[in-house]
């Protein structure tokens, strides 16, 4: 498959401010109604972006919404004073094609506000399918449009009010060229014969259900690997759960309530009084002292657990074990995975699509571990593999490409016979 080369590097023209100026922030019902009417009168797709406060807030809510449509211009909307009452806006834009970069990051927070796209174009995902080496927004704008978007305030606390003018300029620029970028990516996808692939991927993202939270998220506590006793793990679990509850109630990022390092320190120290707790790093600070009773209560609950109530030292597997254990536990499965990975790597190179976008690594591992019978006869292999991948969420285009390669990799004897 022929993949167009990205344009040769030339001096990009800096884009320092929106051509039409930074639009005002809209935060009243009347302003939203007026914006909705103007957007409805525009033409073509709608560029969409949203700013969250990851690392500062517990929730994934949108604290600023940026919109742009041909014939209507750009809009900055503050949904917080509106208390989620965006019905006029939803009526105007929910029937449109939305253009976002890394859509899966922003769609959940926008859905909380009743905003859903009828169709989707994800420029970041489109760039991956088109084989671009760099798919960040700034890199793609520079390579495809010859403009320079300078790094700004994406990691800032967007729950801040009022929002600084410099931040608003940055936010408006994020949608300034998004529609032009969409057209450039769409052209490359069309020339490579990947338009349908992209459409299937965009629809998959648009319809994706929120992932259910895992019950053992506490095991991701940084530094937990240094603990060697199950009682210590129980303390981590109780402190993590307490911190999560407090963070959710206050809508504050958990690490700002209590850092992971303090949780591990408490698991090591196993304090038996508030004085001992406050002697540990962080717990003596003014912000943590107010919750001393909460923290010590978590430690005491863990200490009171019976032995059969303590968490195991190693995390129970939901699916295959770590790949580095396959050779010892099931050499045949390890060999199958090696052949399957090699086949998918070759396919990735041929079609210029990252291997993880052809099939998710987890789905490939599950298939090679225990997802398929070890032998197949009478032409069963393609159906077996296709059905397994379909049940795992692989799209039609992915299965069309992957199944023949995986038949050769996983059932070589049948391939030779046929």
Secondary structure as the mmCIF struct_conf table of DSSP 4:
data_model
#
loop_
_struct_conf.conf_type_id
_struct_conf.id
_struct_conf.beg_label_comp_id
_struct_conf.beg_label_asym_id
_struct_conf.beg_label_seq_id
_struct_conf.end_label_comp_id
_struct_conf.end_label_asym_id
_struct_conf.end_label_seq_id
HELX_LH_PP_P HELX_LH_PP_P1 UNK A 4 UNK A 9
HELX_LH_PP_P HELX_LH_PP_P2 UNK A 12 UNK A 12
STRN STRN1 UNK A 13 UNK A 14
BEND BEND1 UNK A 17 UNK A 17
TURN_TY1_P TURN_TY1_P1 UNK A 19 UNK A 20
HELX_LH_PP_P HELX_LH_PP_P3 UNK A 22 UNK A 24
STRN STRN2 UNK A 25 UNK A 26
BEND BEND2 UNK A 28 UNK A 28
HELX_RH_AL_P HELX_RH_AL_P1 UNK A 29 UNK A 40
TURN_TY1_P TURN_TY1_P2 UNK A 41 UNK A 41
BEND BEND3 UNK A 42 UNK A 42
STRN STRN3 UNK A 43 UNK A 51
STRN STRN4 UNK A 54 UNK A 54
TURN_TY1_P TURN_TY1_P3 UNK A 55 UNK A 56
STRN STRN5 UNK A 57 UNK A 57
BEND BEND4 UNK A 58 UNK A 59
BEND BEND5 UNK A 63 UNK A 63
STRN STRN6 UNK A 64 UNK A 70
TURN_TY1_P TURN_TY1_P4 UNK A 71 UNK A 72
STRN STRN7 UNK A 73 UNK A 77
TURN_TY1_P TURN_TY1_P5 UNK A 80 UNK A 84
HELX_RH_AL_P HELX_RH_AL_P2 UNK A 87 UNK A 93
TURN_TY1_P TURN_TY1_P6 UNK A 94 UNK A 95
BEND BEND6 UNK A 96 UNK A 96
STRN STRN8 UNK A 97 UNK A 100
BEND BEND7 UNK A 101 UNK A 102
HELX_RH_AL_P HELX_RH_AL_P3 UNK A 103 UNK A 111
TURN_TY1_P TURN_TY1_P7 UNK A 112 UNK A 114
BEND BEND8 UNK A 118 UNK A 118
STRN STRN9 UNK A 119 UNK A 122
HELX_RH_AL_P HELX_RH_AL_P4 UNK A 123 UNK A 129
TURN_TY1_P TURN_TY1_P8 UNK A 130 UNK A 131
BEND BEND9 UNK A 133 UNK A 133
BEND BEND10 UNK A 136 UNK A 136
HELX_RH_AL_P HELX_RH_AL_P5 UNK A 137 UNK A 145
STRN STRN10 UNK A 147 UNK A 148
BEND BEND11 UNK A 153 UNK A 153
TURN_TY1_P TURN_TY1_P9 UNK A 154 UNK A 155
BEND BEND12 UNK A 156 UNK A 156
TURN_TY1_P TURN_TY1_P10 UNK A 158 UNK A 159
BEND BEND13 UNK A 161 UNK A 162
HELX_LH_PP_P HELX_LH_PP_P4 UNK A 163 UNK A 164
HELX_RH_AL_P HELX_RH_AL_P6 UNK A 165 UNK A 176
BEND BEND14 UNK A 177 UNK A 177
HELX_RH_AL_P HELX_RH_AL_P7 UNK A 178 UNK A 191
TURN_TY1_P TURN_TY1_P11 UNK A 192 UNK A 193
HELX_RH_AL_P HELX_RH_AL_P8 UNK A 195 UNK A 206
TURN_TY1_P TURN_TY1_P12 UNK A 207 UNK A 207
HELX_LH_PP_P HELX_LH_PP_P5 UNK A 208 UNK A 214
TURN_TY1_P TURN_TY1_P13 UNK A 215 UNK A 216
HELX_RH_3T_P HELX_RH_3T_P1 UNK A 217 UNK A 220
TURN_TY1_P TURN_TY1_P14 UNK A 222 UNK A 223
HELX_RH_3T_P HELX_RH_3T_P2 UNK A 224 UNK A 226
HELX_RH_AL_P HELX_RH_AL_P9 UNK A 230 UNK A 250
TURN_TY1_P TURN_TY1_P15 UNK A 251 UNK A 251
HELX_RH_AL_P HELX_RH_AL_P10 UNK A 254 UNK A 257
BEND BEND15 UNK A 258 UNK A 258
HELX_RH_AL_P HELX_RH_AL_P11 UNK A 260 UNK A 269
BEND BEND16 UNK A 273 UNK A 273
HELX_RH_AL_P HELX_RH_AL_P12 UNK A 274 UNK A 278
TURN_TY1_P TURN_TY1_P16 UNK A 279 UNK A 279
BEND BEND17 UNK A 280 UNK A 280
TURN_TY1_P TURN_TY1_P17 UNK A 281 UNK A 284
BEND BEND18 UNK A 285 UNK A 285
HELX_RH_AL_P HELX_RH_AL_P13 UNK A 286 UNK A 289
TURN_TY1_P TURN_TY1_P18 UNK A 290 UNK A 291
HELX_RH_AL_P HELX_RH_AL_P14 UNK A 292 UNK A 303
TURN_TY1_P TURN_TY1_P19 UNK A 304 UNK A 304
HELX_RH_3T_P HELX_RH_3T_P3 UNK A 307 UNK A 309
BEND BEND19 UNK A 310 UNK A 310
HELX_LH_PP_P HELX_LH_PP_P6 UNK A 311 UNK A 312
BEND BEND20 UNK A 313 UNK A 314
HELX_LH_PP_P HELX_LH_PP_P7 UNK A 315 UNK A 317
BEND BEND21 UNK A 318 UNK A 320
HELX_LH_PP_P HELX_LH_PP_P8 UNK A 321 UNK A 322
HELX_RH_3T_P HELX_RH_3T_P4 UNK A 323 UNK A 325
HELX_RH_AL_P HELX_RH_AL_P15 UNK A 326 UNK A 329
HELX_RH_AL_P HELX_RH_AL_P16 UNK A 331 UNK A 351
TURN_TY1_P TURN_TY1_P20 UNK A 352 UNK A 352
HELX_RH_AL_P HELX_RH_AL_P17 UNK A 355 UNK A 358
BEND BEND22 UNK A 359 UNK A 359
HELX_RH_AL_P HELX_RH_AL_P18 UNK A 361 UNK A 366
HELX_RH_PI_P HELX_RH_PI_P1 UNK A 367 UNK A 371
BEND BEND23 UNK A 372 UNK A 372
BEND BEND24 UNK A 374 UNK A 374
TURN_TY1_P TURN_TY1_P21 UNK A 378 UNK A 379
HELX_RH_AL_P HELX_RH_AL_P19 UNK A 380 UNK A 391
TURN_TY1_P TURN_TY1_P22 UNK A 392 UNK A 393
HELX_RH_AL_P HELX_RH_AL_P20 UNK A 396 UNK A 410
HELX_RH_AL_P HELX_RH_AL_P21 UNK A 412 UNK A 417
#
